[in-house]
Amino acid sequence: MVVLSSFNLKKKKGFTLIELSIVIVIIGLIVAGVVGGQSLVRQAKIRSLISDYNKYQIAMNTFKLEYSSLAGDLSNASNYGIGNDGNGDKRIFHENSEVLYAWQHLGAANLVQGTYTGADAGNPDDQIGVNVPKTSFGDSVTAIFSYLTDSVSGGNDNCLGTNTSLLFGLHGGFNVLSFGKLQDIHDNCPVLPFLKVAEAHGIDNKIDDGLADSGILFSANQSDTNNDGNRCVDNNVRGTGGANYDFDETGVTCRLIFKLGR
């Protein structure tokens, strides 16, 4: 005959409902803390984009005051010992590497941190910090000074992609600062999205008019994205007008383009 002692009975006793409830509450608090922490980190990264925009804009304006030219476009940059020569037409074009010269000039003039080669580095992963800057946002997001053509035909020669919201034709003829992710090998243009629609709209509300197609901040779809989905704005036809934030889209679909001036 087996005799069960009071010790054995206590040993086999399971958790009470109260104890299980306490454990579940603790686990819930831990999960909420982790998720909340991730959200705070994400918000801090988003706010850093505004700081980077201000920092890079000040650097470009300071360069213009000192050299009477845009960084990247300076036609006698080599005489100053700050890099390759642009063509001096007051437009920072992708087709003649001025988008890369811009960072080379600003870095050599000690107006931004880092030194930049002014030449294509090849793989996108190899370009961050070499010929284009690493933004405070991280995650391979970079920035490029470029020229937004005033031609409706647009084209990739301006480093903004062939379907940049409704900017082509309607708002063209400006130098801009574009934030995004790099796309393919030997492509130093940040035409891939990195923000959700609500995040891009939040930045637009903070520093501009909250509208996707006006003011100093334009939000754009990924290059070559059609109207069928994966959109940041609901009108991706160049020059037609009426682009609004597409709040039905919940994915990462937005990149940012800041207007600098003619």
JOJO-V677283 format. One line per field, one symbol per residue. psi: psi as a letter, one per 20 degrees, with the letter a starting at -180 (. if undefined). burial: 1 if it has 16 or more other C-alpha atoms within 10 Angstrom, else 0. Layout:
psi = ???
burial = ???
This chain:
psi = ppporhghghhipaqrhgghgggggggghgghggghghgggghhhghhhgggggghgggghgghhhikqqphioikhhhikjaqpaikjjpnqhhkjhhhhghgggghjkiqqrqqhjqpidphhihpigiqqorhhbkjpaqpprpoqjphhcriijkirimnckhpggjrkqqroppaqqerqkokpmjqrjqrghgghggghgibjjphkrbippqqrqpjpaiirlqgqjojppjirkpqpniipiaoiqrqopphr.
burial = 0000000000000000000000000000000000000000000011111101100110110110000011111111100001111100011111001111111111111011011111111001001111111111100111111111101101101111111111111011111111111110001111111111111110110001011111011111111010000111111111101111110010111111111100
